[in-house]
Amino acid sequence: MLFLNKIVKYKNVKFGLGGFLMVIKLEFKPVNNEMVDLPVHYNRPLQGMFYNLMSDAIPEYHDDGTLIDNKKLKLFTFSRIYPLSSFKVEHKRMKFYGSFVVYFASPMQEIIDAIFKSIESEEVFRVERNYFTLKKTEMVIETTNETLLVKTLSPITTYSTIILPNGNRYTHYFSPYSTDFKKLVEENLKRKANALGIETKRKCLSIEPYGITEKNEKLLFYKGIIIKGWTGYFKLKGNKELISLTLNSGLGAKNAQGFGMVIPADKDNYTTQLSQEEKFAFR
């Protein structure tokens, strides 16, 4: 199913190297053509659908993840939901009729295979109180270069948490123009690479915002917590394997919660219908 020029194994998990992009594009339609009615902040129920799709083949991944330095990483990411028709927002809920597209990516072929196995066998899929059938599936595999302009499919977030004198926790989110943002993105990526057994000592990756303004700042709620992220275009430059890993696992933090998914910006079929959803402020 997948063309990979090299395979390495890490704790019974296979990772495709050589600069290849492994992304699943899923198009769903509501059962009985009913209206889709989702909470504006739908990351958690959408994440739940993907965990459910993994559960038959790798049920332990939800709790165990991929271990590195006694930390559990969840090496997958997914996009925002992109309706293929107009939508409206009422009472903090997103409503529309017809199909929508969502993207999923992982550097671990075991996860990709688990998703495919489930979508081939299941007939109905649920996100919150909505039920869907799968209309179309595409497996996207592209070679990547050492320089690449990417477009976000979900906001990128980087942050630092400190303990205040009163004992409360304070989370500071960084702007894409800050050195901390760029540093944390690279450190996060190398941590993922190390978890997969990829050598990173002589490899680097730089990220630069491309035309990002305050309008690109988004606020999302996940489990009652406000998370600040950034959408738009970014320039990536560096090792091809790291850029491939970026596309397959996401940029920045909280990728498995639906943050940091990016796609090559020059792929028109990827960016169709994306601008409409980005006009909505997640505030």
LOKE-831802 format. One record per residue (C-alpha): z, x, y; residue number from 1; residue in three letters. Coordinates in Angstrom, 2 decimals. Layout:
PT	Z	X	Y	NUM	ALA
...
//
This chain:
PT	0.00	0.00	0.00	1	MET
PT	0.90	2.80	2.41	2	LEU
PT	-1.04	6.01	2.95	3	PHE
PT	1.39	8.87	3.46	4	LEU
PT	0.43	12.53	3.44	5	ASN
PT	3.92	13.67	2.41	6	LYS
PT	6.99	12.06	0.88	7	ILE
PT	10.54	13.34	0.92	8	VAL
PT	13.49	11.74	-0.88	9	LYS
PT	16.94	11.21	0.57	10	TYR
PT	19.50	9.42	-1.56	11	LYS
PT	16.78	7.50	-3.39	12	ASN
PT	15.06	6.61	-0.12	13	VAL
PT	11.52	7.70	0.65	14	LYS
PT	10.40	8.67	4.14	15	PHE
PT	6.79	9.01	5.18	16	GLY
PT	6.10	12.17	7.14	17	LEU
PT	2.98	13.44	8.83	18	GLY
PT	2.91	11.35	12.00	19	GLY
PT	2.21	7.92	10.52	20	PHE
PT	3.23	4.63	12.07	21	LEU
PT	4.65	2.03	9.69	22	MET
PT	5.04	-1.32	11.45	23	VAL
PT	4.90	-4.84	10.08	24	ILE
PT	3.46	-7.52	12.36	25	LYS
PT	4.62	-10.99	11.31	26	LEU
PT	3.25	-14.27	12.63	27	GLU
PT	5.38	-17.34	11.90	28	PHE
PT	4.78	-21.02	12.52	29	LYS
PT	7.42	-23.78	12.54	30	PRO
PT	7.72	-26.09	9.54	31	VAL
PT	6.03	-29.45	10.25	32	ASN
PT	4.88	-28.06	13.62	33	ASN
PT	8.28	-28.83	15.09	34	GLU
PT	9.39	-27.41	18.43	35	MET
PT	10.97	-23.97	18.20	36	VAL
PT	14.41	-24.10	19.84	37	ASP
PT	16.18	-20.72	20.01	38	LEU
PT	19.08	-19.34	22.03	39	PRO
PT	17.85	-17.06	24.80	40	VAL
PT	19.95	-14.28	23.31	41	HIS
PT	18.62	-14.57	19.76	42	TYR
PT	18.99	-10.95	18.58	43	ASN
PT	21.77	-11.68	16.11	44	ARG
PT	20.13	-14.59	14.23	45	PRO
PT	16.81	-12.72	14.17	46	LEU
PT	18.59	-9.64	12.82	47	GLN
PT	20.16	-11.90	10.20	48	GLY
PT	16.74	-12.99	9.00	49	MET
PT	15.67	-9.38	8.45	50	PHE
PT	18.89	-8.51	6.63	51	TYR
PT	18.30	-11.53	4.41	52	ASN
PT	14.80	-10.28	3.63	53	LEU
PT	16.25	-6.92	2.57	54	MET
PT	19.10	-8.39	0.56	55	SER
PT	17.37	-8.89	-2.79	56	ASP
PT	16.08	-5.33	-3.13	57	ALA
PT	18.75	-3.38	-1.21	58	ILE
PT	21.78	-5.68	-0.74	59	PRO
PT	24.10	-2.75	0.02	60	GLU
PT	22.17	-1.64	3.11	61	TYR
PT	23.80	-4.22	5.39	62	HIS
PT	27.22	-2.64	4.86	63	ASP
PT	26.40	0.94	3.88	64	ASP
PT	23.34	1.85	5.94	65	GLY
PT	22.28	5.50	5.83	66	THR
PT	25.21	7.92	6.06	67	LEU
PT	25.21	11.04	8.27	68	ILE
PT	28.33	12.89	9.50	69	ASP
PT	30.50	10.00	8.29	70	ASN
PT	28.54	7.61	10.49	71	LYS
PT	26.46	4.73	9.19	72	LYS
PT	22.96	4.43	10.63	73	LEU
PT	20.79	1.36	10.18	74	LYS
PT	17.29	2.79	10.18	75	LEU
PT	15.12	-0.11	11.25	76	PHE
PT	14.26	-1.97	14.41	77	THR
PT	12.53	-5.16	15.49	78	PHE
PT	10.90	-6.60	18.58	79	SER
PT	11.49	-9.55	20.81	80	ARG
PT	9.93	-12.85	19.77	81	ILE
PT	6.53	-13.35	21.40	82	TYR
PT	5.30	-16.98	21.45	83	PRO
PT	1.52	-17.41	21.27	84	LEU
PT	1.76	-20.30	23.73	85	SER
PT	3.77	-21.06	26.86	86	SER
PT	7.52	-21.57	26.61	87	PHE
PT	10.30	-22.98	28.76	88	LYS
PT	13.98	-22.17	29.12	89	VAL
PT	16.52	-25.02	29.26	90	GLU
PT	20.29	-24.72	29.02	91	HIS
PT	20.05	-21.08	27.90	92	LYS
PT	17.63	-21.94	25.11	93	ARG
PT	14.02	-20.86	24.67	94	MET
PT	11.70	-23.71	23.61	95	LYS
PT	8.05	-23.72	22.63	96	PHE
PT	5.53	-25.16	20.19	97	TYR
PT	3.28	-23.25	17.84	98	GLY
PT	3.32	-19.79	16.33	99	SER
PT	5.03	-16.61	17.44	100	PHE
PT	4.78	-12.92	16.60	101	VAL
PT	7.59	-10.50	15.84	102	VAL
PT	7.33	-6.83	14.84	103	TYR
PT	9.51	-4.91	12.38	104	PHE
PT	9.57	-1.16	11.70	105	ALA
PT	11.47	1.32	9.57	106	SER
PT	10.99	4.98	8.60	107	PRO
PT	12.29	4.14	5.12	108	MET
PT	9.64	2.92	2.74	109	GLN
PT	12.32	1.30	0.59	110	GLU
PT	13.12	-1.04	3.49	111	ILE
PT	9.44	-1.73	4.18	112	ILE
PT	8.88	-2.50	0.50	113	ASP
PT	11.95	-4.78	0.43	114	ALA
PT	10.63	-6.77	3.40	115	ILE
PT	7.18	-7.11	1.82	116	PHE
PT	8.64	-8.17	-1.52	117	LYS
PT	10.66	-10.93	0.13	118	SER
PT	7.93	-12.28	2.38	119	ILE
PT	5.59	-12.45	-0.62	120	GLU
PT	8.07	-14.51	-2.64	121	SER
PT	9.81	-16.70	-0.05	122	GLU
PT	8.15	-19.81	1.35	123	GLU
PT	10.48	-20.74	4.20	124	VAL
PT	12.29	-18.46	6.67	125	PHE
PT	15.18	-19.38	8.96	126	ARG
PT	16.25	-18.12	12.38	127	VAL
PT	19.37	-19.97	13.57	128	GLU
PT	18.55	-23.70	13.06	129	ARG
PT	14.78	-23.20	13.00	130	ASN
PT	12.65	-23.04	9.86	131	TYR
PT	9.30	-21.28	9.63	132	PHE
PT	6.49	-20.45	7.27	133	THR
PT	4.66	-17.13	7.38	134	LEU
PT	1.17	-17.54	8.78	135	LYS
PT	-0.03	-13.94	8.81	136	LYS
PT	1.18	-10.45	7.94	137	THR
PT	-0.30	-7.13	9.01	138	GLU
PT	0.80	-3.64	8.03	139	MET
PT	0.02	-1.28	10.88	140	VAL
PT	-0.46	2.38	10.00	141	ILE
PT	-1.70	4.76	12.69	142	GLU
PT	-1.58	8.51	13.12	143	THR
PT	0.40	9.72	16.15	144	THR
PT	-0.12	12.59	18.58	145	ASN
PT	2.16	15.07	20.33	146	GLU
PT	1.81	13.14	23.59	147	THR
PT	1.89	9.37	23.67	148	LEU
PT	2.29	6.55	26.17	149	LEU
PT	4.33	3.76	24.62	150	VAL
PT	5.21	0.21	25.61	151	LYS
PT	8.53	-1.40	24.75	152	THR
PT	8.60	-4.37	22.41	153	LEU
PT	12.36	-4.67	22.98	154	SER
PT	14.58	-3.12	25.69	155	PRO
PT	15.73	0.50	25.33	156	ILE
PT	19.46	1.06	25.83	157	THR
PT	21.59	4.20	26.15	158	THR
PT	25.24	4.24	27.13	159	TYR
PT	28.57	6.03	27.16	160	SER
PT	31.93	4.36	26.50	161	THR
PT	35.19	5.63	27.99	162	ILE
PT	38.81	4.51	27.74	163	ILE
PT	40.33	3.62	31.12	164	LEU
PT	43.95	4.51	32.05	165	PRO
PT	44.97	0.91	31.33	166	ASN
PT	43.58	1.20	27.81	167	GLY
PT	40.51	-0.95	28.39	168	ASN
PT	37.09	0.23	27.28	169	ARG
PT	34.34	0.68	29.86	170	TYR
PT	30.68	1.06	28.90	171	THR
PT	28.30	2.73	31.32	172	HIS
PT	24.57	2.17	30.75	173	TYR
PT	22.15	4.84	31.94	174	PHE
PT	18.96	4.46	33.97	175	SER
PT	15.73	5.78	32.40	176	PRO
PT	15.52	8.22	35.31	177	TYR
PT	18.89	9.82	34.55	178	SER
PT	19.21	13.05	32.57	179	THR
PT	21.85	11.37	30.39	180	ASP
PT	19.34	8.71	29.32	181	PHE
PT	16.84	11.35	28.21	182	LYS
PT	19.50	13.49	26.54	183	LYS
PT	20.97	10.58	24.57	184	LEU
PT	17.54	9.41	23.42	185	VAL
PT	16.75	12.85	21.98	186	GLU
PT	20.21	13.27	20.42	187	GLU
PT	19.98	9.84	18.81	188	ASN
PT	16.54	10.63	17.41	189	LEU
PT	17.65	13.95	15.93	190	LYS
PT	20.65	12.25	14.31	191	ARG
PT	18.26	9.85	12.58	192	LYS
PT	16.04	12.75	11.53	193	ALA
PT	18.99	14.64	10.07	194	ASN
PT	20.02	11.55	8.13	195	ALA
PT	16.58	11.58	6.54	196	LEU
PT	16.63	15.29	5.77	197	GLY
PT	14.15	16.24	8.50	198	ILE
PT	14.61	19.70	10.04	199	GLU
PT	15.06	19.44	13.83	200	THR
PT	16.21	22.89	15.01	201	LYS
PT	12.80	23.88	16.36	202	ARG
PT	11.64	20.38	17.20	203	LYS
PT	12.11	18.50	20.43	204	CYS
PT	11.10	15.29	22.13	205	LEU
PT	11.01	14.44	25.82	206	SER
PT	10.82	10.97	27.33	207	ILE
PT	9.79	10.05	30.87	208	GLU
PT	9.70	6.55	32.40	209	PRO
PT	6.26	5.47	33.57	210	TYR
PT	6.34	3.06	36.50	211	GLY
PT	9.79	1.71	35.63	212	ILE
PT	11.53	-0.22	38.44	213	THR
PT	14.60	-2.43	38.78	214	GLU
PT	12.48	-5.34	37.55	215	LYS
PT	12.40	-3.67	34.13	216	ASN
PT	16.18	-3.88	33.72	217	GLU
PT	17.26	-6.56	31.22	218	LYS
PT	20.66	-7.91	30.22	219	LEU
PT	21.14	-9.31	26.72	220	LEU
PT	24.16	-10.72	24.91	221	PHE
PT	24.98	-9.62	21.37	222	TYR
PT	28.17	-10.89	19.73	223	LYS
PT	29.48	-11.81	23.18	224	GLY
PT	28.89	-8.34	24.63	225	ILE
PT	26.50	-7.71	27.52	226	ILE
PT	23.99	-4.96	26.73	227	ILE
PT	21.77	-3.48	29.43	228	LYS
PT	18.31	-2.24	28.47	229	GLY
PT	14.97	-1.32	29.98	230	TRP
PT	11.45	-2.55	29.25	231	THR
PT	8.11	-1.11	30.29	232	GLY
PT	6.16	2.08	29.65	233	TYR
PT	7.39	5.54	28.69	234	PHE
PT	5.69	8.89	28.12	235	LYS
PT	6.67	10.73	24.95	236	LEU
PT	5.95	14.41	24.40	237	LYS
PT	7.02	16.65	21.56	238	GLY
PT	6.94	17.12	17.82	239	ASN
PT	4.63	14.69	16.05	240	LYS
PT	7.10	13.92	13.28	241	GLU
PT	9.76	13.01	15.83	242	LEU
PT	7.34	10.77	17.71	243	ILE
PT	6.46	9.10	14.42	244	SER
PT	10.16	8.60	13.72	245	LEU
PT	10.57	7.12	17.21	246	THR
PT	7.89	4.52	16.52	247	LEU
PT	9.33	3.74	13.10	248	ASN
PT	13.01	3.52	14.05	249	SER
PT	13.18	2.85	17.81	250	GLY
PT	14.30	4.68	20.94	251	LEU
PT	17.90	4.90	22.07	252	GLY
PT	20.84	3.00	20.62	253	ALA
PT	21.35	-0.32	18.80	254	LYS
PT	17.89	-0.33	17.21	255	ASN
PT	18.99	-2.46	14.24	256	ALA
PT	20.30	-5.03	16.73	257	GLN
PT	16.83	-5.44	18.19	258	GLY
PT	16.68	-2.73	20.85	259	PHE
PT	14.35	0.17	21.53	260	GLY
PT	11.22	-0.80	19.61	261	MET
PT	8.09	0.76	21.10	262	VAL
PT	4.41	0.76	20.22	263	ILE
PT	1.43	2.86	21.43	264	PRO
PT	0.40	1.36	24.75	265	ALA
PT	-3.34	1.67	24.15	266	ASP
PT	-3.36	-0.81	21.27	267	LYS
PT	-4.63	-4.05	22.81	268	ASP
PT	-3.87	-6.05	19.67	269	ASN
PT	-0.21	-5.05	19.95	270	TYR
PT	0.24	-5.99	23.58	271	THR
PT	-1.47	-9.40	23.53	272	THR
PT	0.94	-12.08	24.76	273	GLN
PT	3.69	-9.60	25.55	274	LEU
PT	3.64	-9.88	29.33	275	SER
PT	4.59	-13.56	29.32	276	GLN
PT	7.90	-13.02	27.51	277	GLU
PT	8.74	-10.03	29.69	278	GLU
PT	8.57	-12.19	32.82	279	LYS
PT	11.72	-13.92	31.68	280	PHE
PT	14.93	-12.30	32.96	281	ALA
PT	17.57	-12.14	30.23	282	PHE
PT	20.40	-12.74	32.68	283	ARG
//
